Amino acid sequence: MVQQRRAVVSVIGKDQIGIISKVTTILSNNHINILDISQTILQDFFTMMMLVDITDKEKLDALTKQFDELSEQLHLKINIQLEEIFQSMHRV
């Protein structure tokens, strides 16, 4: 049995129509399942965090490239990190 690997996707930037749709379309097109999602808008500022199943770790580079392209198009900051890296970087 393959052990599940998880990654954290963060999206930050000026709120605009279609952010969630475009980010989740990239995940769907790469057959990535969203395990948890949280998003909020503070005035005009959009933030979203997702926990995704990235058991096929080879997809990480392709996702990073696609998110980088979308970041440029929408003028957002989109980041994806393996969960263990995210947790070690954000320990208090």
N, C-alpha and C positions, 0 to 999 in steps of 0.2 A: 504494500500500500504506500502511495506517495504521501509524504507529510505536507500539509498545507503550509505555504509561505504567504505572509501577508505584507502589504506595503501601504504606506500612508501617502495619499495624494492631497496636496494643499493648493488652493486657488485663492489668490488675493488680488483685488484691483477695483477699479471703478465699476459700479453696477451697470449692466447693459443687458439687453434682451439676448437670450440664447446661450448664456454661459453654461448653465447646467446641461442643456441639450448637447452642446458641442463637446464638452468634456466627457459626458457619459456615452456619446456616440463613438468616440475613440476607444473607450473601454469595451463597449459592446462589439465593435468591429474586430477587436483583438481577443474576443472571447474571455474577457476578464469580468468576474462577478464582483459586484459591490456588496460588501458585508455590512457596512454601516456608513451612514452619511449624516453630516450636520452642516447646515448653512445658515448664515445670518447676514442681514444688511443693516449697517449702521450709517444713517443718513445716505450718502451715495457710495458707501464703501462696502463691497461684497467680499465675504470670506466663506470658504467651504473646505471642510475636511472630510475625506473619505478613507475608509479602510477597505482594501480590495484584496482578493485572493490572487496571488501571483505565483502559484505553485510552479508554473513554467517560467523559471527565472530568466531564461533566454529572451523573453518578451520585454524585459525591463529596458534594454537599450532602444528597442523600437518604440516603446511607449514614450521614453524620454525625448526622443527625436520628434515624435508627433506632438507632444505637449509643448516642446520648444517652438515649433512652427505655429501652433495655436496661440501661444503666449505673445508672439510677435504680432499676429493678426489682430488680436483683441486688446493688446497693450495690458496684459495681466502678468502676474507671476504665478506660474504653475510648476509645482515640484512633486517628484515622486521618489520615495526612499523606502528601502526595505524596513519593515517594522523594527527590527533589532537595532538598526543604525539610528533610526528616528528616536527610539527610546534612549539609547546611550547618549545622544546629543542633547536631549532635553531632560536629563536627570537633574534633580535639585540637589 
